[in-house]
Amino acid sequence: MRVIILAAMLALAATAALAVDPGERLADPSLEARARTLSGELRCLVCQNQSIDDSNADLAHDLRVLIRERLTAGDSDPQVLQFMVRRYGDFILLRPPVQADTYVLWFGPFALFLIGGAGLFYQLRKRRRSVSETELTPEAEQRATALLNDDKDNQE
């Protein structure tokens, strides 16, 4: 069983390594390292939960080639990222910047969690209050006492 799990993990790791085709790679190791770093920061627009460095999608391939072309042309890393953001929007960044138009993205989950927690607290408090404030009518109290006494008699 462990061998199967290990083989599956190795196969998954190998697919990420094979995402960048040998034909895409640059001859200059420092430029290739920069390209790999940049492509690790950009989202695959097809897969959406993978970086373009890990994706085998055709669009991811095209974006990796575009990054390498921009780096070869002499663009700096920030210039390449700005080019991609201008072209595809902040969505292409795996870690979009915190700014006015991304506040919902960054703070929305926390706000929903707090609202849900406050609602749950309110409902539990309301339920506890309603249970503690419920009083029995005299007839219901006599009936409950009779049932409890009957139960004691049956146990003895």
SULRA-V654503 format. One record per run of one state. SS is the DSSP state (H for helix, E for strand, L for the rest). FROM is the first residue (numbers start at 0). LEN is the number of residues. Records with the same first field share a line. If there is no record, write none. Layout:
SS->FROM-LEN ; FROM-LEN
This chain:
L->0-1 ; 17-11 ; 43-7 ; 51-6 ; 72-4 ; 88-1 ; 93-6 ; 132-5 ; 155-1
H->1-16 ; 28-13 ; 57-15 ; 76-12 ; 89-3 ; 99-33 ; 137-18
E->41-2 ; 50-1 ; 92-1
